[in-house]
Amino acid sequence: MRNLIDILDFSTEELQALISVADDIIENPDRYREVCRGKILGTLFFEPSTRTRLSFTSAMMSLGGQVLGFDNAGSSSVSKGETVADTVRMVSAYSDIIAMRHPKEGAPIAASAVATVPIINAGDGGHFHPTQTLTDLLTIHRKCGRFEGLTVGVCGDLKYGRTVHSLIAAMSRYEGVRFVLISPDELRLPDYVKEQFLGSGGCEYTETCDLEGAIPELDILYMTRIQRERFSSEAEYERLKDSYILNKSKLSEAKPTLSVMHPLPRVNEIDVDVDDDPRAHYFEQAAFGRYIRMALILFLLDTKGVDDRRQRGEESDSLVCENPHCLSLSERGIKKLFSGGRCVYCDQRARKI
């Protein structure tokens, strides 16, 4: 079976195939109403979600399937001390496919090592969010008609923004894509993302703190929320939370073909006066999430016989992950796996004990 842990698990050809199926679902929904009858999606949401959880539920129900799961770790046996691995083992017995969100980075990889059904990463801490990226790619394709040669501005929380990390990973594979990274110094894109996808051998990019100065050159402006839940200091969050606020006047110099996107929820970073601008596509973007997740469920349910368990890397008792948010530091019984001096679960650097 295949899993979706990281957007790079899928080739560009597979991404295009998913987009084509999603387009067909949008145009011909009746063709798909019963194709998953008798199938069950397990939704394991260890932290809050609205769009992602409900769009997965809507996707499976629109395919004729059923859904079980939880939307609050406190209502599950996790509150009694059950590990992620044990929870996933149990839910694998009750479902045909699992969508999972977790606040710890690397949790979906740990899940895929023990699951007997496909695992979909619905967001792991500040690491990756590949199904949001599928939604983003469908939106970009429908609005711009291509991926190649676009200038993409990503603005806000680039340090903890898992949607940004996955979008950069995906778009870096297309020719001529250029990124403009707009953030306060404290929330700049992590080095491991730059090293893996940008710079030498990757996409051209620039870093700036000036949103208004960057807007005229952009084909896509991807706004993100400053995420309170990722900060250990409330004072730091309060200082940074309103770093960027997009309003109608700031769009006056933008291209008429600009696409303004946002993974939602928004707080203050996009003023409501932008909502009626024809370049504002974030609510359509959210709606597209249902259709691309329908296409994804169909694809993964049709990949039996493929072994995609994540056991890459080597165990080491002399290394420890430097990322305090990594599941490997808190999950009982988890193998400590490293590759090239980095943690397999969260991609961040390891240090010698």
N, C-alpha and C positions, 0 to 999 in steps of 0.2 A: 504494500500500500504506500501511497505518497502522503506526505505531510506538507503543510505550509507553515514554516517557522520563520523564514526570512524571504523577502521578495525575490532574492537571487536563487531560490530553490527552483524557480521557473525560468526557462529560457525566454528570450524575446519572442520566439515563435509561439511558445505556449501562451504567453501574455496576449499576443494578438488573437490567438484562437479563443481565449476567454472573452476578450472584448467583442469578438464577432458573435459569440453565443449570447452575450448580454444584449447586444444590439438586436438580435433576433427575438429575444424574450420581450424586449420593449415593444417591438413591432407586432409580435404574434404571441401574446401571453397565453391564449387558449391551448396552444400546442404543448404547454409545459405543466398544466394544472394537475395531472395525475402521475407524473413520471417518478415521483418518490413515494407513492402510496406504499405504506407498510414499513417505511424507513423512519428512524428516530434520530434527531439531532440532540446531543447533550450540550447544554450551555453552562459552563463553569466560570462564573464571573466573581472572582475573589475581590474585586473592587468595583465601584459604581460605574454604570454605563447607561446611556439612553439610546443613542443612534445605533451603536454597534450591536448591542444585545437585541434591540427590537428589530433591527434590519435582518439579523440572522433568523430570528423567530418568524418574521414576515416572509423571508426567503423560503424557509423550509415548508411553512404552511402553504405558500403559493405554489409549491411543487407537489402538494398533496401529502406531505409528510407530517410528522408530529415532533413535539419538542418537550424535553424535560430538563430540569437543572435548577440552579439557584443564581440569584443576583446579589447575594450578600454572604460573605464567608461566615458571618456570625450565625446564619441560619443552617449551616452545614456542620459536619463533624470536624471541620477544620478548627472550630471553636473549642473542641475537646482535645486538640493536639494532633489530629491526623495529618500525615504528611501529604504533600502534593502527589507523590507517587502512588500512595495507597488510595487516595481519592480517585485518581485517574484509572487505576486498575479496576475499581468497583464500577465506575460509570462506563468503562469500556464494555462491561458485561451487560449493560442495560441499553446501549445505544449503538448506532451504526457509524457515527462520526461525532467528533467533539470540537466545539469552539470554546476557547479558554482565554480568559484575561486574568492577569495576576500582577500585583504591584512589584514583585521581585523579578529582576532581570535574569533571563535564562530558564524561567519556569517551564515554558513550552518544550524546550529541549529535554529537560528532565522528564516531562510527561511523555514525549515521543519514545523515550527509551523503554517504557513499560506498557504503553498502550497497545491494544490489539485492534484498534480502529484508527482511522486518520485523525491527526491532531491539526487544528487550525489555530495559529497564534492570533488572538484578537487583541493583542497588546501586552507587552511585558515590561513594566516599569517605564524607564526612559530609553529603552533599547530600540525595539522595532514594533511596527504596526502594519504588517503587510496587507491586510485586507482593506485598510484605509487607503493604502497606496494603489490597490487595484481600483478602488473607487475613484481616486484621483486620476489614474491613467485613463479610465473610461471617460471621465469628464473632459480631460485635456484632448482626447481623441475626438470626441463629439464637438467640442468647441473650436479647436484649432485645426483638426483634420490631419495632424501629424505629431510626431515627437521630435524629429530631427530639427536642428537649427534654431531651437527656441531659447530665449533668455528668460530664466526663471528666477524671480526674486522670492526668497523665503525670509520672513520677518518675524521677530519676536523671540521666543524661547527656543534657541537652536541647541542649547546644551542638553536639556531634558526632553526636548520635543521628539518623541519616537516617530511621529508622522513625518517629520522633516528628514530624519535619518533614513527611513525606508524610501521616501520619495527620491532623495539624492542617490541612493543605491540603485534604484530602478532607472532613473533618467540618465545616469552617468553612462549607460550602455549605448545610448543613441548618439549618432554622429552630430557634431556641431552644437551640442547643448552647452550653455554657459549659465553658471549660477552667480547670483548676487546675494551674499549672505549679510542680512541686515539685523543687527542685534546690539545690545549693550555689551561692553567688554566682558561683564560677568557671565553672560549667557551665550558666549560664542560657541560655534560648532566644535564638538570634541575632536581632539587630535586623531583618535582612532578612526573616525568617519572620514576626515580629510585624507589620512594616509591610505585608506583602503579605496576610496572612490574618486578623490579629487587630486589636483596637482599633477605631479609627474606621471605621465601615462594615462591620466584621466581627463576629466573635464576642466576647462578653464573656469576660474572663479575669482571673485573679488570679495573683500570683506569691508563693510562700512557700518557706521551707526546712523547714517543719514537716509531716512526713508524717502523724504520728498525729493532729494537729489537723485535717487535711484529710479523713481517711478517712470520717468519718460522713456527709458530704454527697455522696459520690461514687456514681455509677451504674456507672462503669468505673474501675478502677485499672490503668493501663498502666505496669508496671515496666520499667526498662531497665538494662542492664549499663553500668558505668563501663568504657569501652573502652580497654584498655591500648595497643592499636595506634594510637590516634589522638593519643596524648600524645608530645610531643617530649622531655619530662622524666620520667624514671622516678620521681624524688622526688615530683613533683606527682601522678603516678598513685597512688603508695603512700599519699599523704596523703588522697586523695579516694575511694579504691576502695571503702571500706566506709561511705560516707556514709549509705546507707539499707539496712536489712535488714528485710524484711517477715517477720513470724512470726505464729503463731496468736494470741498475746495482742493484737497490734496490730489484729487484725480483730474484736476483741470488740465494738467500737462501730460496726462497719460495717453497712450495710443487708443484710438477708438475700438481697436480689436483686443484690447487687454482683457484677460479673464481674471477676475478677483475670486480667489478660492479661500476656503477655511475649513478645517476638519470639524469644527464645532465641538463643544459649545463655545460661544463667544462670551466675553464679559464686557470690557470697554474698548477692545482693540479695533472694532469696526462700528462706527456710528450708524444708527438706524437710518440716517439720511442717505446712506449708500445703498440700502436695500432695493430701492426703485431704479437704480442705475442699471441699464441693460448689460453692463459689464460685470455685474454682481452675480456670480454663479454658485454661491455656496449652498443655497437651499436646494437647487437642482442637483448639486454634487451629493448632498445627503440622500436625496431620493434615488440617485443612481446606485447607491450602496446596496440597495435591495437586489437589483438585477445582477450586479457583478457577483454578489454572494450566492445567488441562485446558480450562476454559471460555475462558480467554484465548487459548490457542493456536488453538482453533477459530475464535474471532472474528477474530484477526489474519490467519489463512490465508485468510479469506474477504473480504479488503478489497483485492483487486487493483484497479488503476486509480486509486487515490488517491495523490496525491503529498504525502508528509508529511516530506520532507527538511528538516532544520533549518538553514536559512540566514538566519533572521531577524536583524535588527540590521545595523549598518554597520561596515565595517572602519575601523581608525584606527591610524596609526603614532605618534600622540601620546598614546595611553592605554595603560595596562597594568593587568591585574587585580591587586588587592591580596591576593588569596587565595593563599597559598603552595602550597596543595594542588590548585590548578586545573590541568587538563591543558594549557590554553593556554600555560602558562609552560614546558612541557617537551617538548611534541610538535612534532617537526620538520614544517614546511610547513603548520601549521594556520592558518586565517584567524583573526585577532584581531577578534572581533565584539563590539560593545557596543550597548546600547539604554538610553536614559535614564540614562546614567552608570553602568550596571551591565554586568558581563560576561555575555554570553549563555549561556556554558557553565555557570557556577556560581551566577549571580544575585547575586554579591557586588559591592561597589563597585569602581570603577576609579579610578585616579589619573593625573594628567598626568605624562609623563616629563620 
